[in-house]
Amino acid sequence: MNMKRITGIVAALVCLAGCINEKIEGADLKVGDVIPDFEVVMNDGSLVSDEILKESVSVIMFFHTSCPDCQQVLPEMQKIYDKYASQAVNIALISREESEMSISAFWEKKCFNMPYSAQNGREVYLKFARERIPRVYVCEKGGIIRYMFTDNPNPSYDDIMSSLESLIR
């Protein structure tokens, strides 16, 4: 190998290492925190905001349909939606960097009917967290996070349901 090529490879590796260790700026909400100000449009045209979610018990999930853990949790969220959407529980599913077209195709394949908000970027997600999906926040009226689930371990239907039931009573 000639010296120019070796220098180029080393320079590329140094640049890549810098990206890997890049600090991601964003919130890191915990149980007891209040959800931040945000507003998204759902695929059905409805508007969801922190103010709307604060009106009742709510569930917020951040996902990406190519994430294997999200693929496990989304059917559980569909069951939660089927059971609780009619009981004045606000449910907001918000993508992290995923297009409407990609989510729509996944929803159709899985026969999901719960509304979602496709977000091409991470602006809304970063108000809640810096890393890891799925993220599920179960909040009491007033927007206070009372339960939080990530991929360690993935929450089950029973986990989410029991957290909701404890807040609805």
N, C-alpha and C positions, 0 to 999 in steps of 0.2 A: 504494500500500500504506500502511496506517496504521502508526503507530509501534509500537503494541502487537504487531502481527503480525511486524514486522521484529525486534523485541526477542525474541520467542518463537523465531523461526527462528535467530537468532544464538545464543541460549541452547542450543538443541538441537544446533547444530553444535559448540559448545564441549564439550558432554557427549559427543558421538560421538567427537570428537578424543581425548578423555581415554581412551575405551575402546580405541581403536586403538593407542595408545601404552602401554597397560597392561603392566606387567612381569609375566610369567608365572613364578611360583615353581615350581621343580622341579629335578631332577638334570640333568646333561648328561654321561652316561657315555661313556667312550672305551675304545678298545682298551687292554687291560691292567687295567681295572677289574674288580672282582668284582660279579656281579649282586646287587641288593639283596634284602632280605627281602620276600617277597610270597607270596600264596597265592590261587589262583583255582579255581573249579569249572568244569569243561569241560561242554559240552552233552551229553556222554555220561555225566555224573555223576561222572567221575573227578576227582581232586584233583591239581592241579599247584602245586608250590611251588618256591622257590629251592633248598630242601634236596633235593627229588627231582631237579631239573635238574642239581644239582652231582654227582650220582652217575655221570653219563656225559657224553659229548659231547652238546651240546644246541643247538637252534635256537629262538629266540624271535622272533616277528614281531608287530608292532603294526600294525593296519590299520583301515580303514573302507571298507565296500563301495561307497560313493558316490565314493570317491577314484579318479580315473582311473589314477594310478600304482599304487595298490593292486590295481586290477582287472587290471593287467598282471602284477604279481608273484604274485598268489594262484594262478594256474594253474601257475606255476613251483614254488610251494610244494607244490602237490598232487603234482607229479612227485617232488619231494624226499621228501615223506611216503610216497609209494608205494614208493620205492626204499629209504629208510633207516629207516622206523618199525620194520621187523622186524629191524633190525640193532642194536638197543639204542641208537638215537639218540633222545633225547627231543625232541619237537617241540611247541612251545606257540604257538598262534595266539591273540592276545588283541586284542579290539577296543578302539578308543578312542572312547568315547561313542557306542555303537550298541546298539540293542535286540536281544534274542534273535529277535524276530519278523522284523526286517529282515534279519538275517544268515541266518536259516534259509531265508527265501525266496530269497536270493541263492545260498546253497549248493545248494538244490534246482535252481534254474535252471541252474547251472554243473555239476551232478552231482558236487560235491565230497563226499568222505567223511572228510576229516581233521577231528578234533575242534577245537573253538574255545571260547573263553570270551567271552561277551558281557558287556561292561562298560558300564553306562549312563553312567558318569562317567570321569574321567581319573585317578583315584587311583593305580592301578597304573602307568599310562603315565608319570605325573609322577615316579615313582621312577627311571625310565630317561632321560627326555628332557622337554624343554619344548615342542618343536615338531617338525614334519615327520613325515609318514608317507608311504609305508611305512617302517618301521624294522625291520631284520633284524639280530639279534645271533647270531653263531655262537661258542659257548663250549666250552672244553675242560673235561674233568673237573675239578671243583672250582669251576666257575662263573666262570672267568676269561674275559672277552671277548677273543677272538683276532681276530675279524673283525666289522666293522660296516658295514652297507649302508643307505643312505637313497635318496631319490628323485633323487639327483644323482651319477651316473645310477642308474636302476633296476637292481637286480641281476638277472642272467640265471640260468637254471638252472645253466649251467656255472660261473658265479661262486660260487654257493652250494655246488654240488657239490664244486668243487675246494677250497674252504675246509674243507668237512667231511672230504674225503679226506685233507687234510694233518694233521688232528687224529686221525683214526681209525687211521692207520698206526702 
